[in-house]
Amino acid sequence: MSTIRRINNISCQWPSRPVGIIEIIGGSYISIKPEVTYKRLISGFLQRNFAVHSWSYVPNFDHQLQSNQAWKQFRKSQKVLERRVGLIPKSIRLGHSLGCKLHLLAPDGGRNCDGLVAISFNNFKAAKSIPMLREVSQRINFQTEFSPSPAETFNLIREHYEQKNNLLIKFKNDNLDQNNLLLKLLKDRNSDKSELIQLEGNHLTPVSVGLREKFLKSNSQKFSKYEKIDFIVDQITNWEL
């Protein structure tokens, strides 16, 4: 099993001879300890000899600031790894839910990687993303929104995002997914190679079952979820860039 190294807020897990690197930003409030909540997903990448760097964070309203922070820490972590093993042949950014938005807002416009995997992308307003926010803000006459807002986010992607290789993954039972909107936006660019695949599952399919495994009614439920996660790993690691 891979040893976890901490570099700032990045959990680094390295095979001895990595064929590539996966940089993960997970969803809201499930990425405080991504090495736990995405354990099965990370394990799949490690088994296929990909190094995995996952960013730990608590979301706030300034998504651009958090995107910048993650990008800087990923760069530092990759340099540490490259000093140990040499240049990494392949670099893939992977976002889940809010994590997709944070990767898309990276200050390099996606230029310094080979591709982005966006799982269950969403770009909702704060009032829809945070329970009770609308009611509380109306009660105290205080209005707030994410920065950048959903409309501003799409404009920034349109104007500054340059990565052509984007694999969008949506699930059949995911009413939070907005990958269709993202795909249309990306496809409007010249020479875009973005593609979308739809898989069985829901918004939380990529997240490890964790301790809840012990309380599942049958092992078949656990294995079914594991099979879905392993299939996602196969789609990503076999992705032709």
Buried (B, 14 or more C-beta within 10 A) or exposed (E): EBEEBEBEBBBBBBBEEBEBBBBBBBBBEBBEBBBBBBBBBBBBBBEBBBBBBBBBBEBEEEBBEBBBBBBEBBEBBBEBBEEEEEEBEBBBBBBBBBBBBBBBBBEEBBEBBBBBBBBBBBBBBBBEBBEEBBEEBEEEEEEEBBBBBBEBBBEBBEEBBEBBBBBBBBBEEBEBBBBEBBBEBBEEBEEBBBBBEBBEBBBBBBBBBEEEBEEEEEEEEBEEBBEBBBBBBEBBBEBEE
